[in-house]
């Protein structure tokens, strides 16, 4: 992979984004700049729709999605290693289940650029780095901490 000023170019993380609203499509696409292979779907995450995450490394969720223990168990069984939420809060995510499954978590604490923060979380994970201030891992993150320049 090529890196420049802490950014990863040529990244290829496979991701599915749940509960994507029509107005979010463009901002996510612009923030992503074709770095990651992101499938945008309108369906909300649930036990039934978790199947869309098969073969994906990460999922992007929203505060209305079901990110309960049973859903996280299913996502982990499908190979998901990362969950980032397009919200500042993360009360809708079962942190204990994520920690038990080794799934890393992040949110979008800077509400003015949710799409940018979401993609930045993916970029950092792609480089095997902690999501920094956006990290909300339940058992503490074991990835390398990097400071934002």
C-alpha positions as CSV (number, residue, x, y, z in Angstrom):
1,X,0.0,0.0,0.0
2,X,1.1,3.5,-0.6
3,X,0.9,6.1,2.1
4,X,1.2,9.9,2.0
5,X,0.8,12.2,5.0
6,X,-0.9,9.5,7.0
7,X,-3.4,8.7,4.3
8,X,-3.7,5.3,2.6
9,X,-4.0,5.3,-1.2
10,X,-5.0,2.2,-3.1
11,X,-6.9,0.8,-0.1
12,X,-9.4,-1.9,-0.9
13,X,-11.4,-2.6,2.2
14,X,-14.7,-4.3,1.3
15,X,-17.5,-2.6,3.1
16,X,-21.3,-2.6,3.2
17,X,-23.1,0.5,4.5
18,X,-26.6,-0.1,5.9
19,X,-29.5,2.4,6.2
20,X,-28.1,4.8,3.7
21,X,-30.4,7.7,3.0
22,X,-30.5,9.2,-0.5
23,X,-28.8,12.4,0.7
24,X,-25.9,10.5,2.1
25,X,-24.9,8.7,-1.1
26,X,-23.0,11.6,-2.6
27,X,-21.2,12.7,0.6
28,X,-20.0,9.1,1.3
29,X,-18.9,8.7,-2.3
30,X,-17.0,12.0,-2.2
31,X,-15.3,11.2,1.1
32,X,-14.4,7.7,-0.1
33,X,-12.8,8.8,-3.4
34,X,-12.9,5.2,-4.6
35,X,-10.5,4.1,-1.9
36,X,-12.7,1.4,-0.5
37,X,-15.1,-1.0,-2.2
38,X,-18.3,0.2,-0.5
39,X,-21.8,-1.3,-1.2
40,X,-24.5,1.2,-0.2
41,X,-27.9,-0.3,0.7
42,X,-31.1,1.3,2.0
43,X,-31.9,-1.7,4.2
44,X,-31.3,-1.4,7.9
45,X,-29.0,-3.9,9.6
46,X,-30.8,-6.8,11.3
47,X,-30.3,-10.5,11.8
48,X,-32.0,-11.0,8.4
49,X,-30.0,-8.4,6.5
50,X,-26.6,-9.3,8.1
51,X,-26.1,-11.7,5.1
52,X,-25.2,-8.6,2.9
53,X,-22.0,-8.4,5.0
54,X,-20.7,-11.8,3.7
55,X,-17.2,-11.3,2.3
56,X,-16.9,-7.8,3.8
57,X,-14.3,-6.6,6.2
58,X,-16.3,-3.8,7.7
59,X,-19.9,-2.5,8.0
60,X,-21.1,1.0,8.3
61,X,-24.3,1.4,10.4
62,X,-26.6,4.2,11.7
63,X,-28.1,4.7,15.1
64,X,-31.4,3.0,14.0
65,X,-29.7,-0.2,13.0
66,X,-29.8,-3.4,15.1
67,X,-26.3,-3.9,16.3
68,X,-27.2,-6.3,19.2
69,X,-25.1,-9.2,20.4
70,X,-26.9,-11.7,18.1
71,X,-26.3,-9.5,15.0
72,X,-22.7,-8.9,15.9
73,X,-22.2,-12.6,16.4
74,X,-23.6,-13.2,12.9
75,X,-21.4,-10.4,11.4
76,X,-18.3,-11.8,13.0
77,X,-19.1,-15.3,11.7
78,X,-19.4,-13.7,8.2
79,X,-15.9,-12.3,8.6
80,X,-16.6,-8.7,9.6
81,X,-13.8,-7.2,11.7
82,X,-14.9,-3.6,12.0
83,X,-18.1,-1.6,12.6
84,X,-18.3,2.1,12.3
85,X,-21.4,4.1,13.0
86,X,-22.5,7.3,11.2
87,X,-23.5,8.8,14.5
88,X,-21.8,10.4,17.5
89,X,-23.5,8.0,19.9
90,X,-22.9,4.3,20.1
91,X,-25.4,3.1,22.7
92,X,-27.1,1.1,19.9
93,X,-24.0,-1.1,19.6
94,X,-23.4,-4.1,22.0
95,X,-19.7,-3.3,22.9
96,X,-19.4,-6.5,25.0
97,X,-20.4,-8.7,22.0
98,X,-18.0,-6.8,19.7
99,X,-15.1,-7.2,22.2
100,X,-15.9,-10.9,22.6
101,X,-15.8,-11.3,18.8
102,X,-12.7,-9.2,18.3
103,X,-14.7,-6.6,16.3
104,X,-13.3,-3.0,16.4
105,X,-15.7,-0.2,16.8
106,X,-15.7,3.5,15.9
107,X,-18.2,6.4,15.8
108,X,-18.3,9.8,14.1
109,X,-17.7,12.2,17.0
110,X,-17.2,15.2,14.7
111,X,-20.8,15.6,13.5
112,X,-20.1,18.3,10.9
113,X,-18.4,15.8,8.6
114,X,-19.9,12.4,9.3
115,X,-19.0,10.9,5.9
116,X,-15.4,12.1,6.2
117,X,-15.0,10.7,9.7
118,X,-16.6,7.4,8.6
119,X,-14.1,7.0,5.7
120,X,-11.2,8.1,8.0
121,X,-12.1,5.3,10.4
122,X,-11.9,2.8,7.5
123,X,-8.6,4.3,6.3
124,X,-7.0,4.0,9.8
125,X,-8.2,0.4,10.2
126,X,-6.9,-0.4,6.7
127,X,-3.5,0.7,7.9
128,X,-3.9,-1.4,11.1
129,X,-4.2,1.7,13.2
130,X,-6.6,2.7,16.0
131,X,-9.5,5.0,15.0
132,X,-8.2,7.5,17.5
133,X,-10.8,9.8,19.1
134,X,-13.5,7.9,17.2
135,X,-12.5,4.6,18.8
136,X,-15.2,3.1,21.0
137,X,-13.9,-0.4,21.4
138,X,-15.5,-2.1,24.4
139,X,-12.4,-3.8,25.7
140,X,-9.8,-1.3,24.7
141,X,-8.2,-1.1,21.3
142,X,-5.0,-3.1,20.7
143,X,-4.3,-1.4,17.4
144,X,-1.6,1.2,17.1
145,X,-2.6,4.7,18.3
146,X,-1.8,7.4,15.8
147,X,-2.3,11.1,16.4
148,X,-4.0,13.3,13.8
149,X,-1.6,15.8,12.4
